[in-house]
């Protein structure tokens, strides 16, 4: 285990007021629901207490056993341990604060701002993360993508223009409406997926970064148009973190 148990405990409303038995219930939730272990046993639960700088209670095993016959029933037997009774699981879920997890993720993203030396880009990233903290997940993704594409256009224009134009001149795709980049605005005549291909073929980015961009453009497309999909904060976090560290930081101008 790492620091996941303390992060989870931050999501439990009024966790400081819980008894050891109350904490134990939530640690079973953490292990079997959040971490998706098939069961929780006394040893794993004790480790959760230790990770949270708490003293493990001495009666973990008896309490788990009592939960099989309690009214209401708290636990059911599972593979070499215990998991939550479905009804009790729903009771515990209602006491979890999703916003706390979101604040933690937002704080982690804020650390990325300090990685950018360019003041204008740093401010744009700040506003991007502001969107995330306001609950605008789709806007966060779209703004981050805009920042990254603008950075890549500037990177090409300043450092790789001859090589990029040489590859651009070979393109026969009719969607590409320009054969040479003369001004930065010319990049707007190249579809983004084709732009990514050209970045790779001209040696501006590595193949690994091309793969990252190819995967992220699909997420951006889903966020830029009305759709029925749900964009979770964790997905936004991965999107922003991946692009900032692997593009903006890796390829400075």
C-alpha positions, 0 to 999 in steps of 0.5 A: 500500500502507499498513501491511498488510505490517508487520501481515502480517509480525507473523503470520509465526512467527520472522520475525526469523530469516528470510533475505531469501529467506525474507521474499521468499517470505512477501511473495509470499504476502502479495501474492497470497493475503492481498491477492489480487493476480493476481501479484507482481513484483519492484517490489511485493515490494521495496515490502513490504520498504520498508514493513517498514523492511527493505532490499530485496535486490538479486536479487529478480527472479533469485530469482523466476525460479529458483523456477520450476524449483527443487525443490521448485518455489516459484513459477509464472508468472502475469499479469505476475509470479509466484504461489506453487506450490500446495504451497509456498503450503500450506507457508508458510500453516502458518507463519502465526500467526493469533493474532497478527492477533487480538491486533492486532485486540484492541488496536485495539478496546481504543482504543474504550474510551477513547471512552466517558465513562460508566464503566459502559458503558466497563466493559461494553465492556471485558468485551466485548473480553475475550470477543473476546480469549478467543476467544468471538466470538459472545459478543462480538457479543451483548454489544456488541449488548446494550450498544448497545440499552441505550444507545439505550433510555436515549437515548430515555428521557432525550432523545426520549421525547415524539417516540418515544411519538408514533410508538409510538402509531401502531403497529398491529403486534401484536408490539408489546405497549406503546403508551407508554413509561413506564419503561425496562423498557417497551422490552422489549415492542418487538421490536428490529427494530421498535424500530430502525424507531421510532428512525428515524421519531421522528428519534432516529437518522439513516437511515444509522445505521438501515441499520447497525443493520439489518445488524448485527441479522442478525449478532447473530441468527446469533451468538445461536443455534446455527448452523453459520456461522463468525464470524471475528475480522475480522467481530467487529472490524467489528461492534464498531467500527461500532456503538461509533463510529456509535452510542455515540460519535455519540449521547452521553447 
